[in-house]
Amino acid sequence: MKRLTFTLGTLLTGAALAQPLASPAQQSPSDQVRVTAFPKGIFQLRQGRLIKRVDLQNALPGCTTGGYDISDPNSPPTGGAYDSDPSFVTGGAAQTRVIDLVRKNGWWYLTFQAGLGSSCNVQGLCGAGTALSLVWLKLDARLRPVAQQVEPVNECFTETVLTGWEKASSSDNGNPDDVDLEMVGGVLDITYQQSDFVAQTQTDSRLIYRHARPELGLQISSKRVPLK
């Protein structure tokens, strides 16, 4: 079963976001479009003086508002605290790594990985886990998103586990919670599975992205099999 889903991103305008909470993406110095992550699922795209922001909060799994430690009285839950006092917030901006950036036929195609803590409560269920997603954006010449894909590939709450990826130059030591996904020969090829312990099934998925055909987005094939 192949799945290719596009959803229009939300373009943000208005006041600048707080710089101390910004997290610049890991990317090539030659990339013309620079990516910076902010809390609440906001990603800033910059090309020279041109700046646009995209809101992916509703698409990304994980804690986008910042984590808290329930055992620490000086670290209150971020519900409401973020808006009143950003100093209470720990993190919230995704750890972002640009995998590919292509200019083709007047469009920009941007592919990156975004990692967040699975839970805002670091002492709670999945508090130590990482929610890792792949993001693909199609942008016009003004960096406005016209299509997007967000695919979670490693996420504790949904029992999704990254099972296969190229480790040609990464130092992740086989740990899916700490991995730099990358293309090999111009192709990103990964596998992951989602377990359903109630139905006793698992969904095995393979995701392929090709630098030569960025307009195809994240090509995903999946099959459901008995839980192993």
Buried (B, 14 or more C-beta within 10 A) or exposed (E): EEEEEEEEBBEBEEEEBEEEBBBEBEBEEEBEBBBBBBBBBBBBBBBEEEBBBBBBEEBBBBBBBBBBBBEEEEBBBBEEBBEEEBEBBBBBBBBBBBBBBBEEEEBBBBBBBBBBBBBBBBBBEBBEBBBBBBBBBBBEEEBBBEBBBBBBBBBBBBEBBBBEBBBEEBEBEEEBBBBBBBBEEEEBBBBBBBBEEEEEEBBBBBBBBBBEBBEEBBBBEBEBEEEE
